[in-house]
Amino acid sequence: MRLITFESAGQQRLGAWIERDTRIVDLHRAAALLDPAGGPDAALGSMQALMESGEAGLDRARQAVARAPEEAVLATDDVRILAPVPRPIQMRDSLAFELHLRQAKRANAAMRLRHAPDAQEQLAALERSGGFEPAPIWFKQPVYYKCNRFNVVGTGHDIEWPAYSEVLDYELELGIFLGRGGKDIPAGRARSHIFGYTVYNDVSARDAQADEMPGMLGPAKGKDFDTGNVLGPCIVTADEIADPYALTMTARINGELWSQGSSATMYHRFEDIIAHVSASETLLAGEFIGSGTVGNGCGFELGRYPQAGDVMELAIEGIGTLRNRIVRPARA
């Protein structure tokens, strides 16, 4: 299923896209119409409730899609599509692509040295000394940070340029939501904990990020600002993705192809990330984990950045496209 959260008549609803995403089955309403005597189906009340309901809830959702009365079907153009989970219970973002890490380390150093008169000489010295090589710990285990789960928006929502930054960037990522929790989850069984896949745009204030990261904590304001986490347009359930490590990933700015990569290049895969994160820590259904940026998947690596007014389109094969416009609010 291609599951969405949408807003209609001022209410958030759980839906499933049908007919090439042109129409939506309102799952809660469909279930109620199909079984009037059964009462409201709590599992179909929200995406979080569905993720917590396990296979039984998914089966009821599939039945609602297959048998949906016409009264429970809406046109996509008549509603507002929200983030699949407007407020995730937890968000983590990883750094799983080696090419991105190598290129971002150099780009980060260049950003920090942007005002230095001998910037090129310092960059060359860093390269000679191995300063752009990944730390050994990166190869040993996945690394991640926790995101601001309150800053989530979906496709079609404007991205607000933070007032303290002059360099805003996109980051093209594959994301997962967990459908089963657990503690000390073995990597060999971790795939069964994945509920589904989505597209993630980890919007970044690059100048702020470059300035604060040498402080050995963060990222902070490089990532934490309203509208900075973009998820969607849907969650594709895990059974629909035969191989999550064979997906083409692209980013277009104003229709021009800027980035292209593949989930095949993940060094640390989601199974390994789940196993590492769950070590002595209980994970819950509904938690989100991002892959980190695919190689060449951001302006930081390319040496070019989107501007106010630009439209970003981040797409992953089999999932869909996140489409958002950047706006720069008027300053007081």
Buried (B, 14 or more C-beta within 10 A) or exposed (E): BBBBBBBBEEEBBBBBBBEEBEBBBBBBBBBBBBEEEEEEBEBBBBBBBBBBBBEEBBEBBBBBBEEBEEEBBBEBEEBEBBBBBBEBBBBBBBBBBBBBBBBBBBBBBBBBBEEEEEBEEBBEEBBEEEEBEBEEEBEEEBBBBEBBBEBBBBBBBEBBBBEEBEBBBBBBBBBBBBBBBBEEBEBEEBBEBBBBBBBBBBBBBBBBBBBBBEEEEBBBBBBBBEBBBBBBBBBBBBEEBEEBEEBBBBBBBEEEEBBBBBBEBBBBBBBBBBBBBBEEEEBBBBBBBBBBBBBBBBBBBBEEBBEEEBBBBBBBEBBBBBBBBBBBEEEE
